[in-house]
């Protein structure tokens, strides 16, 4: 399953950090952050609890970029 989320991030480098953090989160098959569009596209592993996974993605992104936001 793929979903798209609106994000708030200050710079392209920070967006790359968010993308890397999201990709390393359990339950995420792939993630792509588009800084210009302020969107994060996430592909989830089969059977993943989307809401729980996205809470972890947000937590992991906050570790690398504490003022970022993902609108769940």
C-alpha positions in Angstrom: 0.0 0.0 0.0 1.2 3.5 -0.8 0.2 6.7 0.8 1.1 10.4 0.4 1.6 12.8 3.3 2.0 16.6 3.5 5.1 17.5 5.3 6.8 20.7 6.5 10.6 20.9 6.3 13.0 23.8 5.9 15.6 22.6 3.4 16.4 20.0 0.8 19.1 18.5 3.0 16.7 18.1 5.9 14.2 16.4 3.5 16.9 13.9 2.5 17.5 13.2 6.2 13.7 12.6 6.7 13.7 10.3 3.7 16.5 8.2 5.1 14.9 8.0 8.5 11.6 6.9 7.0 13.2 4.2 4.9 14.9 2.8 8.0 11.6 2.5 9.9 10.2 -1.0 10.4 7.1 -1.5 8.2 8.3 0.9 5.5 9.1 -0.7 2.2 10.1 2.6 0.5 9.8 6.3 1.1 10.4 9.3 -1.1 10.4 12.9 0.1 9.8 15.7 -2.5 11.1 18.9 -0.9 9.6 21.1 -3.7 6.1 19.7 -3.3 6.4 19.2 0.5 5.2 15.6 0.2 6.3 12.3 1.5 5.2 9.2 -0.4 5.5 6.0 1.7 5.1 2.4 0.5 4.3 0.1 3.4 5.2 -3.6 3.8 2.3 -6.0 3.5 0.3 -6.3 6.7 1.8 -3.2 8.2 -0.3 -1.1 10.6 -0.1 2.2 8.7 -1.0 4.5 11.6 1.5 2.8 14.0 4.2 2.8 11.3 3.7 6.5 10.5 3.9 7.4 14.2 7.4 5.7 14.2 8.3 7.4 11.0 7.5 10.8 12.6 9.4 9.9 15.7 12.5 8.9 13.6 12.3 12.0 11.5 12.1 14.2 14.6 15.4 12.6 15.7 17.2 13.9 12.6 15.3 17.1 12.1 13.4 18.2 15.2 11.4 21.0 13.6 10.0 18.9 10.7 6.4 17.9 10.6 4.4 15.1 8.9 0.6 15.7 8.7 -0.9 12.3 9.4 
